[in-house]
Amino acid sequence: MSIEWVNRAIDGLRAWGRERNVEVDVDEVRLLCDYASDYLEVNELGDFRPGTFEELLLEIYPRKVIAPPESAPETVAAARTLVEFLLDTGEIGSKTAARMRETIDRIEPEMPQALADTSKFGMAKSLFSAIGPDSLELDAAQTARAQGAQGGADGDECDCPGCAPLPPVRLAPREEVARAVREVPMLRDAHRVVAWLVEGGRTVTTRRSLRVRDARACTAELGVECPEPAWRLALDLGLARLDGTAVLVTEEFRELDARGEDELLDLWRSALEFLVERSVPLTGEAVVDEGMSQIHDLLYRLQSPVPVDALADYLREVAAGRPVGRLDEALTALAYAGTVQRTEDGLALTPHALWGLRELYAGMGLDAPLAPAPAEGDASGLIAGLIGDGTADEAAERDIAEWLSRRTPEQAASELLAAVAGAPAEVRGVAVTIVDRLGVEAAPVVRSYLDDAELRPHAIHWLSSRGLDAPALTPEEVLWVSVDMLALALPAAEADPEGFAENIAASGPPAHLIEDMWRVDHPDVVEVLELLGSTLPDQAAAKAARKAAFKARSRGIR
């Protein structure tokens, strides 16, 4: 937004009102100019067109401004005042003014319904409108509108979504986000559509949409499956501007590969705001298009993949029981937009979407905390971070490498092994796995744990695998470490039973070893044996595991 031209316009409006003894709602007109500048390429008063008011009153206001439907007459009156000001000051001619008046007259009865239409709400408005009318007096609402939807009342706590604290998040490095943004299909298509329109001298409709024949040709010639949303995104990002219905390239139009890191991140921030706040027909499923802000907010807050069925149930609730169909196709479109990825466990935000959403939340004035990086903490913090936040393999590798780089092998081994003495198998297994990366410099520290009953088998394995002097594992220790390593796999087995079954079939313990596992004094032995009994494809081994589990339970009872 160009604050300077808006300020000059408001100063002129005040003077105009005093000279003609006209009552002017300066705050409302300023808001019209602000949003026209922000979203509709209006950079001076002379840029206002009849279609500008239609976009402002029926699209931008419902999306961005927290205002009850009954406030529509105030906004319409301010729009009419602005038209008279533009005419009197020579910014527009009488014919343009007449078309503006006709446009405002036509949309006046539609605006209250548009303000009440929740499908038009952007993310900020969706969150903050939950506060409710009782907590927003008229003056407070005007203030909120002027400040861009700042919700809440005097810092009082409440249970609405807009006041619920956001969870701490871990972000990918900026350079990784920028690289991912360069590959977002919809962003690349936005650039391609603009170039195609300009090169062909094509025009758009008076409502700023692609002509039907051009949309079809764009798909046929360029392979762009969603040309209209890509075009709308290009307009919103300022990659193109319109001179009437003619399409012109702007200074902002530069290919993604030619943009620097900061420029890419700024572009993505704006693109994400468009994607989650504008109810554009992107996915082919109206409930998904209208629930974009809720879907992305849900994924941000949960910090873990959401099963598709669960998301469908959530959308039905948001949509007040409206049917949700073709969800798979809709989710494919979200992947095209670059915000959502499908995993084996469901849907999750892409790392660049997580980064961008946090930027949007911070811009709304919300507290959007960052989770501490595991590499910056002690051994316990590193292990907890690796276990607790579902860190992707690549990010986990980065955390481990960074943590180790700050310590000598001896220091790393000492911290890790000391942190997991007496800990559960999963925690101990993570530490042992990291220690296994260390060189022989860590040998004195590892050797010192030969007297620790739980860590001794792991220490023996570590030493012997490096050709260093080490005692032999006793049969009892072989059994114990076998149970311990299987206990480490319990969480993964619960999350993916089929994958665990495949792995255990290829590298699981033999039946004669399983038969004796019940003797092991390990807190997870029963659970491990029950898991083997239900997943081992070898029937003899599975039967041996079930019998051993029975014996282990019986021994526990006695």
C-alpha positions as CSV (number, residue, x, y, z in Angstrom):
1,M,0.0,0.0,0.0
2,S,1.3,3.5,-0.9
3,I,0.6,5.4,2.4
4,E,1.6,8.7,0.9
5,W,-1.0,8.9,-1.8
6,V,-3.7,7.7,0.6
7,N,-2.8,10.4,3.1
8,R,-2.8,13.1,0.4
9,A,-6.2,11.9,-0.8
10,I,-7.6,12.0,2.7
11,D,-6.3,15.5,3.3
12,G,-7.9,16.6,0.1
13,L,-11.1,14.9,1.1
14,R,-11.3,16.7,4.4
15,A,-10.7,20.0,2.7
16,W,-13.4,19.2,0.1
17,G,-15.9,18.3,2.8
18,R,-15.3,21.5,4.7
19,E,-15.7,23.7,1.5
20,R,-19.0,22.1,0.6
21,N,-20.2,21.5,4.1
22,V,-20.4,17.8,3.4
23,E,-20.2,15.3,6.2
24,V,-17.4,12.9,5.3
25,D,-16.7,9.5,7.0
26,V,-13.0,9.9,6.7
27,D,-12.1,6.6,8.4
28,E,-14.4,4.6,6.1
29,V,-13.1,6.3,2.9
30,R,-9.5,5.7,4.1
31,L,-10.2,2.1,4.5
32,L,-11.6,1.9,1.0
33,C,-8.5,3.6,-0.4
34,D,-6.2,1.3,1.7
35,Y,-7.8,-1.9,0.5
36,A,-8.0,-0.6,-3.1
37,S,-4.3,0.1,-2.9
38,D,-3.4,-3.2,-1.3
39,Y,-5.4,-5.6,-3.5
40,L,-6.7,-3.8,-6.6
41,E,-3.7,-2.1,-8.1
42,V,-5.0,1.4,-7.2
43,N,-2.0,3.6,-6.9
44,E,-3.7,7.0,-7.1
45,L,-7.3,8.4,-7.0
46,G,-7.5,8.3,-10.8
47,D,-7.1,4.6,-10.8
48,F,-10.6,4.0,-9.3
49,R,-13.0,2.3,-11.8
50,P,-16.6,1.1,-11.4
51,G,-15.3,-2.5,-11.1
52,T,-13.1,-1.3,-8.2
53,F,-16.1,-0.7,-6.0
54,E,-17.6,-4.1,-6.9
55,E,-14.4,-5.9,-5.9
56,L,-14.1,-3.8,-2.8
57,L,-17.6,-4.1,-1.4
58,L,-18.5,-7.7,-2.4
59,E,-15.1,-9.4,-2.3
60,I,-12.4,-7.5,-0.3
61,Y,-14.6,-6.2,2.6
62,P,-16.3,-9.6,3.3
63,R,-12.9,-11.3,3.2
64,K,-10.8,-8.8,5.3
65,V,-13.0,-6.6,7.4
66,I,-14.7,-7.6,10.7
67,A,-18.0,-5.8,10.4
68,P,-21.6,-6.8,11.0
69,P,-24.0,-6.9,7.9
70,E,-25.9,-3.9,9.3
71,S,-22.8,-1.8,8.9
72,A,-23.0,-2.1,5.1
73,P,-24.9,1.2,4.6
74,E,-22.1,3.2,6.2
75,T,-19.6,1.7,3.8
76,V,-21.9,2.2,0.8
77,A,-22.4,5.9,1.8
78,A,-18.6,6.4,2.1
79,A,-18.2,4.9,-1.4
80,R,-20.8,7.3,-2.8
81,T,-19.0,10.2,-1.1
82,L,-15.7,9.1,-2.7
83,V,-17.3,9.1,-6.1
84,E,-18.5,12.7,-5.7
85,F,-15.1,13.7,-4.5
86,L,-13.4,12.0,-7.5
87,L,-15.8,13.8,-9.9
88,D,-15.5,17.3,-8.3
89,T,-11.7,17.1,-8.2
90,G,-11.4,16.1,-11.9
91,E,-10.0,12.6,-11.2
92,I,-12.9,11.0,-13.2
93,G,-15.3,12.2,-15.8
94,S,-19.1,12.5,-15.5
95,K,-19.7,9.3,-17.5
96,T,-17.3,7.3,-15.3
97,A,-19.0,8.8,-12.2
98,A,-22.4,7.7,-13.6
99,R,-21.2,4.1,-14.1
100,M,-19.8,4.1,-10.6
101,R,-23.1,5.3,-9.1
102,E,-24.9,2.6,-11.1
103,T,-22.5,-0.1,-9.8
104,I,-22.9,1.0,-6.2
105,D,-26.7,1.1,-6.5
106,R,-26.7,-2.4,-7.9
107,I,-24.5,-3.9,-5.2
108,E,-25.9,-2.0,-2.3
109,P,-28.6,-4.7,-1.5
110,E,-26.0,-7.5,-1.9
111,M,-23.4,-6.2,0.5
112,P,-25.0,-7.2,3.8
113,Q,-25.3,-10.8,2.6
114,A,-21.7,-10.7,1.4
115,L,-20.5,-9.5,4.8
116,A,-22.4,-12.4,6.5
117,D,-21.2,-15.0,4.1
118,T,-18.6,-17.0,6.1
119,S,-17.3,-18.7,2.9
120,K,-15.8,-15.4,1.9
121,F,-13.9,-14.9,5.2
122,G,-10.1,-14.8,5.1
123,M,-7.9,-16.4,7.7
124,A,-7.7,-13.4,10.0
125,K,-11.4,-12.7,9.8
126,S,-12.3,-16.4,10.4
127,L,-10.2,-16.5,13.5
128,F,-11.2,-13.1,15.0
129,S,-14.9,-13.1,14.1
130,A,-15.3,-16.0,16.5
131,I,-15.0,-13.4,19.3
132,G,-18.7,-12.5,18.6
133,P,-20.6,-9.2,18.5
134,D,-21.0,-8.9,22.2
135,S,-17.3,-8.3,22.7
136,L,-17.0,-5.8,19.8
137,E,-18.8,-2.5,20.4
138,L,-19.2,-0.3,17.4
139,D,-16.3,2.0,18.1
140,A,-14.1,-1.1,18.8
141,A,-15.2,-2.6,15.5
142,Q,-14.3,0.6,13.6
143,T,-10.9,0.5,15.3
144,A,-10.4,-3.1,14.4
145,R,-11.3,-2.4,10.8
146,A,-8.9,0.6,10.6
147,Q,-6.1,-1.5,12.1
148,G,-6.7,-4.6,9.9
149,A,-8.7,-6.9,12.1
150,Q,-7.0,-6.9,15.5
151,G,-9.3,-9.0,17.7
152,G,-9.8,-9.3,21.4
153,A,-10.9,-7.0,24.2
154,D,-8.5,-5.4,26.6
155,G,-6.3,-8.5,26.7
156,D,-9.1,-10.6,28.3
157,E,-8.6,-14.3,27.8
158,C,-11.3,-16.2,26.0
159,D,-11.8,-19.6,24.3
160,C,-12.3,-18.5,20.7
161,P,-10.0,-19.8,18.0
162,G,-8.6,-16.3,17.4
163,C,-7.3,-16.2,21.0
164,A,-6.2,-19.8,21.3
165,P,-2.4,-19.9,21.5
166,L,-0.5,-21.2,18.5
167,P,1.9,-24.1,19.1
168,P,5.7,-23.6,18.7
169,V,6.8,-24.7,15.3
170,R,10.1,-25.7,13.8
171,L,10.9,-24.1,10.5
172,A,13.1,-25.3,7.6
173,P,16.1,-23.0,6.8
174,R,15.2,-20.0,4.6
175,E,17.3,-21.3,1.8
176,E,15.3,-24.6,1.7
177,V,12.0,-22.7,1.8
178,A,13.2,-20.5,-1.1
179,R,14.2,-23.6,-3.1
180,A,10.8,-25.2,-2.5
181,V,9.0,-22.0,-3.5
182,R,10.7,-22.0,-6.9
183,E,9.1,-25.4,-7.6
184,V,5.5,-24.6,-6.6
185,P,3.5,-25.6,-9.6
186,M,0.8,-22.9,-9.2
187,L,3.4,-20.2,-8.9
188,R,5.2,-21.3,-12.0
189,D,1.9,-21.5,-13.9
190,A,1.0,-18.0,-12.8
191,H,4.1,-16.7,-14.6
192,R,3.4,-18.9,-17.6
193,V,-0.2,-17.7,-18.0
194,V,0.8,-14.0,-17.9
195,A,3.5,-14.5,-20.5
196,W,1.1,-16.5,-22.7
197,L,-1.7,-13.8,-22.5
198,V,0.7,-11.0,-23.2
199,E,2.5,-12.7,-26.1
200,G,-0.8,-13.5,-27.7
201,G,-2.3,-10.1,-27.2
202,R,-5.3,-11.7,-25.4
203,T,-7.7,-9.8,-23.3
204,V,-9.8,-10.7,-20.2
205,T,-13.4,-10.1,-19.3
206,T,-14.7,-7.0,-17.6
207,R,-14.7,-8.9,-14.4
208,R,-11.0,-9.6,-14.8
209,S,-11.4,-13.3,-15.5
210,L,-10.0,-15.3,-18.3
211,R,-12.2,-15.8,-21.3
212,V,-13.6,-19.3,-21.5
213,R,-11.9,-20.0,-24.9
214,D,-8.6,-18.7,-23.6
215,A,-8.8,-20.9,-20.4
216,R,-9.3,-23.9,-22.6
217,A,-6.5,-22.9,-25.0
218,C,-4.2,-22.3,-22.1
219,T,-4.7,-25.8,-20.8
220,A,-4.3,-27.3,-24.3
221,E,-1.2,-25.4,-25.3
222,L,0.6,-25.0,-21.9
223,G,-0.7,-27.9,-20.0
224,V,-2.0,-25.6,-17.2
225,E,-4.8,-27.5,-15.5
226,C,-6.0,-24.6,-13.4
227,P,-5.6,-21.5,-15.6
228,E,-8.1,-19.3,-13.9
229,P,-6.8,-19.7,-10.3
230,A,-3.2,-19.3,-11.6
231,W,-4.3,-16.1,-13.4
232,R,-6.0,-14.8,-10.3
233,L,-2.9,-15.5,-8.3
234,A,-0.8,-13.6,-10.9
235,L,-3.0,-10.5,-10.6
236,D,-3.0,-10.7,-6.8
237,L,0.8,-10.9,-6.8
238,G,1.1,-7.9,-9.2
239,L,2.7,-10.0,-11.9
240,A,0.3,-8.4,-14.4
241,R,-2.0,-5.4,-14.5
242,L,-5.0,-4.5,-16.6
243,D,-5.5,-1.5,-18.9
244,G,-9.2,-2.0,-19.4
245,T,-9.3,-5.6,-20.4
246,A,-5.8,-5.7,-21.9
247,V,-3.1,-7.6,-20.0
248,L,0.2,-5.8,-19.3
249,V,3.3,-7.2,-17.6
250,T,4.5,-5.3,-14.6
251,E,7.9,-4.7,-13.1
252,E,7.1,-7.4,-10.6
253,F,7.1,-10.0,-13.4
254,R,10.3,-12.0,-13.2
255,E,10.8,-15.7,-13.6
256,L,11.1,-17.6,-10.3
257,D,14.6,-18.9,-11.2
258,A,15.8,-15.3,-11.6
259,R,14.6,-14.2,-8.1
260,G,16.8,-14.0,-5.0
261,E,16.0,-15.7,-1.7
262,D,14.4,-12.7,0.0
263,E,12.3,-11.9,-3.1
264,L,11.1,-15.4,-3.3
265,L,10.1,-15.5,0.3
266,D,8.2,-12.2,0.0
267,L,6.4,-13.6,-3.1
268,W,5.5,-16.8,-1.3
269,R,4.1,-14.9,1.7
270,S,1.8,-13.0,-0.6
271,A,0.9,-16.1,-2.6
272,L,0.0,-18.0,0.6
273,E,-2.2,-15.2,1.8
274,F,-4.1,-15.4,-1.5
275,L,-4.4,-19.1,-1.3
276,V,-5.8,-19.4,2.2
277,E,-7.8,-16.2,2.2
278,R,-9.4,-16.0,-1.2
279,S,-12.3,-18.4,-1.8
280,V,-11.2,-19.1,-5.4
281,P,-12.5,-22.2,-7.2
282,L,-9.2,-24.0,-7.0
283,T,-9.9,-27.6,-5.9
284,G,-13.2,-28.4,-7.6
285,E,-14.8,-29.0,-4.2
286,A,-16.7,-25.9,-2.8
287,V,-16.4,-27.0,0.8
288,V,-12.6,-27.3,0.5
289,D,-12.3,-23.9,-1.4
290,E,-14.4,-22.2,1.3
291,G,-12.5,-23.9,4.1
292,M,-9.0,-23.2,3.0
293,S,-8.1,-21.1,6.1
294,Q,-9.6,-23.6,8.5
295,I,-7.8,-26.5,6.8
296,H,-4.4,-24.8,6.9
297,D,-5.0,-23.6,10.5
298,L,-5.9,-27.1,11.6
299,L,-2.8,-28.6,10.1
300,Y,-0.6,-25.8,11.6
301,R,-2.0,-26.4,15.1
302,L,-1.9,-30.2,15.1
303,Q,1.7,-30.4,13.9
304,S,1.2,-33.9,12.6
305,P,-0.4,-35.6,9.6
306,V,-4.2,-35.7,9.6
307,P,-6.0,-38.8,8.1
308,V,-8.1,-37.9,5.1
309,D,-11.2,-39.3,6.7
310,A,-10.7,-37.2,9.8
311,L,-10.2,-34.1,7.6
312,A,-13.5,-34.9,5.8
313,D,-15.3,-35.1,9.1
314,Y,-13.8,-31.8,10.1
315,L,-14.9,-30.1,6.8
316,R,-18.4,-31.5,7.3
317,E,-18.5,-29.9,10.7
318,V,-17.2,-26.6,9.4
319,A,-19.6,-26.7,6.5
320,A,-22.6,-27.4,8.8
321,G,-23.3,-30.8,7.3
322,R,-22.9,-30.0,3.6
323,P,-21.7,-33.0,1.7
324,V,-18.0,-33.4,1.0
325,G,-17.2,-35.2,-2.2
326,R,-14.2,-35.7,-4.5
327,L,-11.9,-35.1,-1.6
328,D,-9.0,-36.9,-3.3
329,E,-9.1,-34.6,-6.3
330,A,-9.4,-31.6,-4.0
331,L,-6.3,-32.6,-2.1
332,T,-4.4,-33.0,-5.3
333,A,-5.2,-29.4,-6.1
334,L,-3.8,-28.4,-2.7
335,A,-0.6,-30.1,-3.6
336,Y,-0.6,-28.2,-6.8
337,A,-0.8,-25.0,-4.8
338,G,2.2,-26.0,-2.8
339,T,0.7,-25.9,0.7
340,V,-0.2,-29.5,1.5
341,Q,1.6,-32.8,1.0
342,R,0.2,-36.4,1.4
343,T,2.1,-38.8,3.6
344,E,1.4,-42.4,4.6
345,D,-0.5,-41.1,7.7
346,G,-2.5,-38.4,6.0
347,L,-2.1,-34.7,5.1
348,A,0.5,-32.4,6.4
349,L,1.7,-28.9,5.6
350,T,4.7,-28.5,3.4
351,P,7.7,-26.9,5.1
352,H,7.3,-23.8,3.0
353,A,3.6,-23.6,3.9
354,L,4.5,-23.9,7.5
355,W,7.0,-21.0,7.1
356,G,4.5,-18.9,5.3
357,L,1.6,-19.5,7.7
358,R,3.7,-18.4,10.6
359,E,4.5,-15.2,8.7
360,L,0.8,-14.6,8.2
361,Y,0.0,-15.2,11.8
362,A,2.8,-12.9,13.0
363,G,1.4,-10.3,10.6
364,M,-2.0,-10.6,12.2
365,G,-0.4,-9.7,15.5
366,L,-0.7,-13.3,16.9
367,D,2.1,-14.8,19.0
368,A,3.5,-17.4,16.6
369,P,6.4,-19.0,18.6
370,L,9.3,-20.9,17.3
371,A,10.2,-24.2,18.9
372,P,13.8,-24.4,20.1
373,A,16.2,-26.2,17.8
374,P,17.2,-29.6,19.3
375,A,20.8,-29.0,18.3
376,E,21.0,-26.0,20.6
377,G,20.1,-28.0,23.7
378,D,21.7,-30.7,25.8
379,A,21.5,-34.5,25.0
380,S,18.1,-34.8,26.6
381,G,16.8,-32.0,24.5
382,L,18.2,-33.4,21.3
383,I,16.7,-36.9,22.0
384,A,13.3,-35.4,23.1
385,G,13.2,-33.3,19.9
386,L,14.0,-36.2,17.7
387,I,11.3,-38.4,19.3
388,G,8.6,-35.9,20.1
389,D,8.0,-33.7,17.0
390,G,7.9,-36.2,14.2
391,T,11.0,-34.6,12.6
392,A,11.5,-35.6,9.0
393,D,14.6,-37.7,8.3
394,E,16.4,-34.9,6.5
395,A,15.8,-32.5,9.4
396,A,16.7,-35.1,12.0
397,E,20.0,-35.7,10.2
398,R,20.7,-32.0,10.2
399,D,19.9,-31.7,13.9
400,I,22.2,-34.6,14.8
401,A,25.0,-33.4,12.6
402,E,24.8,-29.9,14.1
403,W,24.6,-31.1,17.6
404,L,27.7,-33.4,17.2
405,S,29.6,-30.6,15.4
406,R,29.6,-28.6,18.7
407,R,31.3,-31.4,20.7
408,T,34.2,-33.7,20.7
409,P,33.4,-37.4,20.3
410,E,34.2,-37.9,24.0
411,Q,31.9,-35.1,25.1
412,A,29.1,-36.3,22.8
413,A,29.3,-39.9,24.1
414,S,29.5,-38.8,27.7
415,E,26.4,-36.5,27.4
416,L,24.3,-39.0,25.4
417,L,25.0,-42.1,27.5
418,A,24.6,-40.2,30.8
419,A,21.3,-38.8,29.7
420,V,19.7,-42.2,29.0
421,A,20.8,-44.2,32.0
422,G,17.6,-45.9,33.2
423,A,15.5,-44.4,30.4
424,P,12.9,-46.3,28.3
425,A,14.1,-48.4,25.3
426,E,13.1,-45.8,22.7
427,V,15.1,-43.0,24.4
428,R,18.1,-45.3,25.0
429,G,17.9,-46.6,21.4
430,V,18.1,-43.0,19.9
431,A,21.2,-42.3,22.1
432,V,22.9,-45.5,21.2
433,T,22.2,-44.9,17.5
434,I,23.9,-41.5,17.6
435,V,26.8,-42.8,19.6
436,D,27.3,-45.4,16.9
437,R,28.3,-42.5,14.6
438,L,31.3,-41.6,16.7
439,G,34.8,-42.6,16.1
440,V,37.3,-44.5,18.3
441,E,38.1,-41.3,20.2
442,A,34.9,-42.0,22.2
443,A,36.1,-45.4,23.2
444,P,37.1,-44.5,26.8
445,V,33.7,-43.1,27.5
446,V,31.8,-46.0,25.9
447,R,34.0,-48.5,27.8
448,S,33.1,-46.8,31.1
449,Y,29.5,-48.1,30.6
450,L,30.5,-51.7,30.7
451,D,29.3,-51.8,34.3
452,D,25.9,-50.4,33.4
453,A,23.5,-53.4,33.0
454,E,21.3,-51.7,30.4
455,L,24.0,-50.1,28.3
456,R,26.7,-52.9,28.7
457,P,25.4,-55.0,25.7
458,H,25.4,-51.9,23.5
459,A,28.8,-50.8,24.7
460,I,30.2,-54.3,23.9
461,H,28.7,-54.2,20.4
462,W,30.1,-50.7,19.9
463,L,33.7,-51.7,20.9
464,S,33.8,-55.0,19.1
465,S,32.4,-53.5,15.8
466,R,35.5,-51.2,15.8
467,G,38.0,-54.0,16.5
468,L,38.6,-52.8,20.0
469,D,39.1,-55.1,23.0
470,A,35.7,-56.0,24.5
471,P,34.2,-58.9,26.5
472,A,32.0,-61.4,24.7
473,L,28.3,-61.1,25.1
474,T,26.8,-63.7,27.3
475,P,23.7,-65.6,26.1
476,E,21.6,-63.6,28.5
477,E,23.0,-60.3,27.2
478,V,22.3,-61.4,23.6
479,L,18.7,-62.0,24.6
480,W,18.4,-58.8,26.5
481,V,19.8,-56.6,23.7
482,S,17.5,-58.4,21.2
483,V,14.5,-57.5,23.3
484,D,15.9,-53.9,23.8
485,M,16.3,-53.3,20.0
486,L,12.8,-54.7,19.3
487,A,11.4,-52.4,22.0
488,L,12.9,-49.5,20.2
489,A,10.8,-50.4,17.2
490,L,7.5,-50.5,19.1
491,P,6.3,-47.0,18.2
492,A,7.1,-47.5,14.6
493,A,5.3,-50.9,14.6
494,E,2.2,-49.3,16.0
495,A,2.2,-46.6,13.4
496,D,2.9,-48.9,10.5
497,P,2.2,-52.6,11.3
498,E,2.6,-53.8,7.7
499,G,6.0,-52.1,7.3
500,F,7.2,-53.6,10.6
501,A,6.0,-57.0,9.5
502,E,8.0,-56.8,6.3
503,N,11.1,-55.7,8.1
504,I,10.8,-58.4,10.8
505,A,10.3,-61.0,8.2
506,A,13.6,-60.1,6.6
507,S,15.7,-59.6,9.7
508,G,13.7,-60.8,12.7
509,P,15.1,-63.2,15.4
510,P,14.9,-66.9,14.8
511,A,12.4,-69.1,16.6
512,H,14.9,-70.7,19.0
513,L,16.0,-67.2,20.2
514,I,12.4,-66.1,20.7
515,E,11.5,-69.1,22.8
516,D,13.9,-68.0,25.5
517,M,13.1,-64.3,25.4
518,W,10.6,-64.7,28.2
519,R,13.5,-65.2,30.6
520,V,14.8,-61.6,30.0
521,D,14.4,-59.1,32.8
522,H,13.3,-56.3,30.5
523,P,10.3,-54.0,31.2
524,D,9.1,-54.3,27.6
525,V,9.5,-58.0,27.1
526,V,5.8,-58.9,27.2
527,E,4.9,-56.2,24.7
528,V,7.8,-57.2,22.4
529,L,6.7,-60.8,22.4
530,E,3.1,-60.0,21.8
531,L,4.1,-57.8,18.8
532,L,6.2,-60.6,17.4
533,G,3.4,-63.1,17.9
534,S,0.9,-60.9,15.9
535,T,3.3,-59.8,13.1
536,L,5.8,-62.6,12.3
537,P,4.9,-64.2,9.0
538,D,6.7,-67.4,10.0
539,Q,4.0,-69.4,11.8
540,A,6.4,-71.4,13.9
541,A,8.2,-68.2,15.1
542,A,4.9,-66.4,15.7
543,K,3.7,-69.4,17.8
544,A,6.9,-69.4,19.8
545,A,6.5,-65.7,20.5
546,R,2.9,-66.1,21.7
547,K,4.0,-69.0,24.1
548,A,6.9,-66.9,25.3
549,A,4.6,-63.9,26.0
550,F,2.4,-66.2,28.1
551,K,5.3,-67.4,30.1
552,A,6.6,-63.8,30.6
553,R,3.2,-62.7,31.8
554,S,3.0,-65.7,34.2
555,R,6.4,-64.9,35.6
556,G,5.3,-61.4,36.2
557,I,2.2,-62.5,38.1
558,R,4.2,-64.7,40.4
